[in-house]
Amino acid sequence: MEDASPPANALRGEFDLVLEGEAYTLRPSYEAIIAFERGTGKTLLELARASDALAISLEESSVVVTECIRAYGRETQSSLQAVQLQRITEMVYEAGLVEVVARLGVILWMAVSGGCAASGKAKTTGTTNQTTETPVVNSQE
């Protein structure tokens, strides 16, 4: 893997996951979600619920991690597009499934709740229009 990758950007919906002492950035893009749903045979909501209940398997977790790393690589670090599921699975196992699932839970629930745009970028919350005017109620006399 290339060195000096930029850190995860929370404003983009990214999170870092440390595997073998190296921080890998996970990006929950639309493409990543489609790929890990296909790879696991489970929907995004099923995976989010499984992560919340600590009932997500090593293989499922590894598929999600792999696809989110690849999504990050597509935009920022081309060598990461080629990460291998087998190797990521080994690293997830060594890192400890509970540690990994804790990170995945945040990403999966953010995606389920509509907290990410299709690019994986986190959406802002609240309203976008601001006014200083007092609302007026139309009264019918």
Secondary structure, DSSP 8 states (H G I E B T S, - for coil): --S------GGGT-EEEEETTEEEEE---HHHHHHHHHHHTS-HHHHHHHHHTT---HHHHHHHHHHHHHHHHHHT-GGGGG--HHHHHHHHHHH-HHHHHHHHHHHHHHHHTT-B-TTS-B---S-S----S--------
